[in-house]
Amino acid sequence: MSVVDSQATAESANRAASRRGPLTLLLYLLIGLAVLLLLLSDSYRTGAADLAGPYYELNGPEGGVWLDSSIRLVIDKPMSFQEVEKTFRIEPQPADCSQCLTVTRDGLSSWDDWAPWADSIVVFNPNRHEVFQAETDYTLSIVGKQFSFHTISVPRILRFLPSPGQTGVPTIAPIEIEFDRLLAENNPRYLVTIEPEVMFWPQWQGRKLILKHERLQAGSTYQVILSPGIRDSTGHPSQDRYSFAFTTVDPPRVVSAEPAQNGIQRVFDEIKVVFDRPMNQVAVEQSFKVEPPVSGEFHWLDDKTLVWKPWALLYSTTYRTSVWGLSQVGDPVAPRFSWQFRTEEPPPPMITSSDDGTIVLTFDDQGTKDQVEDILDILDENLVKAIFFPVGKWAEQNTELIDRMKEEGHLVGNHTYSHANLSKLSEKEIRWEIEHGAGEGLLRLPYGASNAVVEWVAADLGYRIYGWSVDPEDWKGVTAQEIVETVIRQVRPGAVIDLHLQGKHTAEALKHLIPLMRQAGFKFWRPEASSS
């Protein structure tokens, strides 16, 4: 070999050696780094984890965790779901939530999840279910560390209107529920129910829920139910079920009716119905019914009292009457009020004319001494006889006038002791009134009021009831001219004219009446003549 060749060979070997040196060093460095990483990884897995968090949503100024919040925690090492689950706790226990805990890893890339630098991401309630209770302190524990948080408050009710248990609630009164905060305007209707069912329209106004509804049934108990889920203006839902009950006002009712049930009614008397509250007069009048049908007229004494005046009821007839109608606020009377009554028996036969067609002058009641003497003087001057029916109490105090009536050929009949309405008295009271009256034989009934008992007692005491056919109502104080005109217009042969001792212008009228009737061809009754 030449020197040149050997030198070339050496240089070639040196160049090869120089190329292998850096590669070998790099290889050694890589092997050393791998060993170091393995050592670090083993140390990391056996050491305590650092925890970042937790992170959860807060409700702004309320400073609490929402009821549907997700809780996110970051653990600075890779952990399996089983490893996390063994150490994860929340107290008090939230509502049952399946698949509420998830564990994922966050490395530098998708292939290094198990690298030492990969974090574990722990999320509780990822699907945001409402698992927490409002206004509650919770403690979260994981990998030996604890965290505390407080949940938000939710809408609560402050006041109900009507008040729970209230009675007498108007059937058209709105229902109001006041909350402690502003409400969402789009809460679903199904969260509110009323039992028994009634149509209503919820209105969410600020803090109030107003339920406008169709008319409620009177005398009924209603329950208003609010289900959980009513949201405030920030979206927080109520969690409690609220309910309250109230009772509406009783239906309108009839307090009294006249005549009473199975009572006796005079054929010309009114029927009166009294309600317990102001009524819709048109509705009540339209509902009023009488069977057998009778015409009549309505009037109201006040907004609770209806009066119906029949034109004429039939004697000895049973009538069935009913009424219902609406109150002034629209509540119906329930049930329909009905009752029956019977009209009086026909009045007893009453003498109202003379048998022979002569005119009979009669004088009732009581007057002053001057009034009575003036009447007696005029009768005496005109040679006319009359029948006097003085009140018994007055006759006791004016015996001299009674004696003069008899001495001058007049008849004195009975007008009861005190001018009592005999039809309203008991049999005993009727008997006493007649027995203590003045005169005999003829009985003139005060007000013309009679019934079967009055007729029977009068007959038992030997009296005939004596009526009239012409009444100029001189007792009202009408003028002498009006008295004369009424008598002349109504008088017929055999008429019985009813005048009164206390009439202010009776004596003056009598001065003109007697001559006029004689000129018309009428004759005046005399006691000795045959007459009734």
Helices and strands as residue ranges (DSSP letters): H 3-46, E 51-56, G 60-62, E 71-75, H 81-87, E 89-91, E 101-106, E 119-124, E 137-142, E 145-150, E 157-161, E 175-179, G 189-191, E 192-195, E 200-205, E 208-213, E 221-226, E 242-247, E 254-258, E 263-265, E 271-275, H 281-287, E 289-291, E 296-302, E 305-310, E 318-323, E 337-343, E 360-365, H 369-381, E 386-390, H 392-397, H 399-407, E 411-412, G 422-424, H 427-435, E 442-443, G 446-448, H 452-460, E 464-465, G 474-476, H 480-490, E 496-500, H 506-519
